[in-house]
Amino acid sequence: MAQKINFTGGWLKALLLSPVVLLFASAVRLLIISNYDVATATTIASSGGFVNTLLGTTIPLLPPFLPALTILLTIVRKYAFAALAAGATVVVSPAYAKLTDAWDTTWESANDVPALLQGQEWHTIWVDYRWATIAGGASLVLAFWDPPTRPIGPFNEWVKDTKKRPDKFFKFILLWGPLRLIVVVAIVVGATCVCMLAQSLYNIPRGSDTAAQIVRRPWMPLEKVEVGMDPPRIGYTIATKDGWHTFLREKDRTIEILKANKVRSRTICVLPTPGGGGQPYPANTRRYPLLGIAGVRYVDRPSCLA
């Protein structure tokens, strides 16, 4: 008899804690940052060192994707990891709206969805509520594959006895079937609404272009570098050694070696940040976490395009 796959078993914990997965993900992201050029990726890795490269490729991804990770861990019922991710989300991930405003937006969206379903506006649902649709569908599949409702205590013994007695089997179906259905519906609706709230609050990247820009963003600070009388260069200084600067150009992600005594100035700057709907925010837009830490001050950087 085929063995049932448990999506919430110990393999997920081993996967999350495995350094091999972290190393593999870091290598993949490093190649993406380098426009899939192995020479550029190798230069960045060798200039920054193993630990710096490993941490640098993963840490910048946490703030924008922590809300999605929290929802995913909740759906697969890894509540301890989900609580840890939720706590980190509250103090790390930038919120793009107040909690009350996000709740009002979620309520309006929840009221609009039935009308869209009735009108069979599938494209609109997918475009406007993509993550909520995915969350609801995934929770539905997992709820049926590995039902969360399991009888416990005396009720468990009653279920076993009922299955052996045909005269009570009908009562069992009337009670246990609807109970499971109610729980499954509650899980799907809850996962969908929570995802809508997270989308309104954190602008979870829902477009492939927005997600690609976030993944391609290096972890070094973006700089405007003036060399001699040449036009300013925009990119990342990945190493300074022996009178030379190893510079990664932002436009084409190619490596350039600059002589240190020719560099007139280096200014840390920012480019427009992609929003959740694919629209860029102003360059100096700074979003704060829901729970701010006392004493933390954010510095506005000049635009690289100025």
ZAMARGU-4260 file (C-alpha; in steps of 0.2 Angstrom, whole numbers, plus 5000, padded with zeros to 4 digits):
<rodrens>
0) 5000/5000/5000 | 5007/5017/4995 | 5013/5028/5010 | 5004/5044/5012 | 5015/5059/5011
5) 5015/5071/5026 | 5017/5089/5021 | 5019/5094/5039 | 5031/5081/5044 | 5049/5082/5050
10) 5056/5085/5033 | 5051/5103/5033 | 5061/5106/5049 | 5076/5098/5042 | 5074/5108/5026
15) 5073/5125/5035 | 5088/5121/5046 | 5099/5114/5033 | 5115/5124/5029 | 5115/5116/5011
20) 5099/5124/5006 | 5105/5141/5012 | 5121/5139/5003 | 5112/5133/4987 | 5100/5148/4988
25) 5114/5160/4990 | 5124/5153/4975 | 5108/5154/4964 | 5105/5172/4970 | 5123/5177/4967
30) 5121/5171/4949 | 5105/5181/4947 | 5113/5197/4954 | 5128/5194/4941 | 5116/5192/4926
35) 5121/5174/4926 | 5139/5178/4922 | 5150/5165/4931 | 5165/5177/4931 | 5156/5191/4939
40) 5148/5180/4952 | 5165/5173/4956 | 5173/5190/4958 | 5160/5196/4970 | 5161/5180/4980
45) 5180/5181/4981 | 5180/5199/4985 | 5167/5198/4999 | 5173/5182/5007 | 5162/5166/5011
50) 5153/5172/5026 | 5149/5190/5020 | 5143/5183/5003 | 5132/5170/5012 | 5124/5182/5024
55) 5124/5196/5011 | 5114/5186/4998 | 5101/5181/5011 | 5098/5195/5024 | 5091/5208/5012
60) 5078/5196/5006 | 5070/5194/5024 | 5061/5211/5025 | 5051/5210/5009 | 5047/5191/5010
65) 5045/5188/5028 | 5026/5191/5027 | 5024/5178/5014 | 5035/5166/5023 | 5024/5168/5039
70) 5009/5164/5029 | 5017/5149/5021 | 5022/5142/5038 | 5005/5144/5045 | 4997/5135/5030
75) 5008/5120/5032 | 5005/5121/5051 | 5022/5124/5057 | 5016/5136/5070 | 5032/5138/5080
80) 5041/5144/5065 | 5026/5154/5059 | 5026/5163/5076 | 5045/5167/5075 | 5043/5173/5057
85) 5028/5184/5062 | 5038/5192/5076 | 5052/5196/5065 | 5039/5203/5052 | 5032/5215/5065
90) 5049/5222/5069 | 5058/5221/5053 | 5047/5221/5037 | 5042/5239/5032 | 5023/5242/5033
95) 5016/5252/5019 | 5000/5256/5028 | 4993/5258/5045 | 4985/5243/5053 | 4968/5251/5053
100) 4969/5256/5035 | 4975/5239/5030 | 4960/5231/5039 | 4948/5243/5030 | 4955/5238/5013
105) 4955/5220/5017 | 4936/5221/5022 | 4932/5230/5006 | 4942/5217/4996 | 4933/5203/5005
110) 4916/5211/5001 | 4921/5212/4982 | 4927/5194/4980 | 4909/5186/4980 | 4904/5198/4966
115) 4919/5194/4956 | 4916/5176/4958 | 4898/5177/4953 | 4903/5187/4938 | 4917/5175/4934
120) 4930/5188/4933 | 4944/5176/4935 | 4957/5187/4927 | 4953/5201/4939 | 4954/5189/4954
125) 4970/5183/4949 | 4978/5200/4945 | 4971/5209/4961 | 4971/5194/4973 | 4985/5183/4967
130) 4993/5179/4984 | 4976/5177/4992 | 4970/5165/4979 | 4986/5154/4980 | 4985/5154/4999
135) 4967/5149/4999 | 4970/5135/4986 | 4986/5129/4995 | 4976/5128/5012 | 4962/5119/5003
140) 4973/5106/4996 | 4983/5103/5012 | 4967/5102/5022 | 4960/5088/5011 | 4976/5079/5010
145) 4981/5080/5028 | 4965/5085/5038 | 4968/5095/5053 | 4953/5089/5062 | 4957/5073/5072
150) 4946/5066/5086 | 4955/5066/5103 | 4951/5058/5120 | 4934/5050/5122 | 4928/5056/5105
155) 4941/5046/5097 | 4935/5030/5105 | 4917/5034/5100 | 4923/5036/5082 | 4932/5019/5082
160) 4916/5011/5090 | 4905/5020/5077 | 4914/5014/5062 | 4912/4996/5068 | 4893/4997/5070
165) 4883/5000/5055 | 4868/5006/5065 | 4878/5021/5071 | 4888/5024/5055 | 4875/5036/5048
170) 4875/5047/5064 | 4894/5047/5063 | 4893/5054/5045 | 4880/5067/5050 | 4891/5073/5064
175) 4909/5071/5058 | 4907/5075/5040 | 4900/5093/5042 | 4912/5096/5056 | 4927/5093/5045
180) 4919/5103/5031 | 4916/5118/5043 | 4934/5117/5049 | 4941/5116/5031 | 4930/5131/5025
185) 4936/5141/5040 | 4954/5137/5036 | 4952/5142/5018 | 4943/5158/5022 | 4955/5162/5036
190) 4970/5160/5025 | 4963/5170/5011 | 4958/5185/5022 | 4975/5184/5032 | 4984/5185/5015
195) 4973/5200/5009 | 4978/5209/5026 | 4996/5205/5023 | 4995/5211/5005 | 4987/5227/5010
200) 4999/5230/5025 | 5016/5224/5017 | 5014/5225/4998 | 5020/5207/4996 | 5028/5207/4979
205) 5015/5199/4967 | 5022/5203/4950 | 5036/5194/4943 | 5045/5210/4938 | 5044/5217/4956
210) 5050/5200/4963 | 5064/5200/4950 | 5070/5217/4955 | 5071/5213/4973 | 5080/5196/4970
215) 5093/5205/4958 | 5097/5219/4971 | 5114/5217/4978 | 5117/5218/4997 | 5131/5231/4995
220) 5126/5250/4996 | 5122/5258/4980 | 5134/5272/4976 | 5137/5286/4964 | 5155/5286/4960
225) 5164/5300/4951 | 5180/5295/4942 | 5191/5309/4934 | 5180/5320/4922 | 5170/5305/4917
230) 5151/5305/4919 | 5146/5298/4937 | 5145/5279/4938 | 5131/5271/4947 | 5135/5254/4955
235) 5142/5244/4970 | 5160/5245/4976 | 5163/5227/4981 | 5181/5228/4986 | 5195/5241/4989
240) 5213/5234/4990 | 5230/5239/4985 | 5225/5256/4977 | 5211/5248/4967 | 5192/5248/4968
245) 5182/5233/4961 | 5166/5241/4955 | 5150/5232/4950 | 5140/5243/4937 | 5122/5243/4941
250) 5116/5245/4923 | 5124/5230/4915 | 5131/5221/4931 | 5149/5220/4924 | 5165/5222/4934
255) 5176/5237/4932 | 5193/5240/4940 | 5195/5258/4945 | 5211/5266/4951 | 5209/5273/4969
260) 5218/5289/4966 | 5206/5293/4951 | 5191/5292/4961 | 5185/5309/4966 | 5170/5305/4976
265) 5159/5291/4982 | 5141/5295/4988 | 5129/5282/4994 | 5112/5284/4985 | 5096/5275/4981
270) 5085/5271/4966 | 5066/5270/4966 | 5060/5255/4975 | 5048/5244/4966 | 5030/5243/4975
275) 5019/5228/4977 | 5009/5232/4962 | 5024/5235/4951 | 5024/5254/4952 | 5039/5262/4959
280) 5039/5272/4975 | 5049/5289/4976 | 5068/5286/4979 | 5068/5292/4997 | 5052/5283/5002
285) 5055/5275/5019 | 5043/5263/5026 | 5043/5259/5045 | 5039/5242/5053 | 5023/5241/5063
290) 5033/5239/5080 | 5047/5252/5080 | 5062/5250/5091 | 5066/5265/5102 | 5081/5275/5097
295) 5081/5269/5079 | 5083/5283/5067 | 5082/5281/5048 | 5093/5291/5036 | 5086/5297/5020
300) 5098/5295/5005 | 5100/5306/4990 | 5093/5299/4973 | 5106/5292/4962 | 5097/5300/4947
305) 5099/5318/4954
</rodrens>
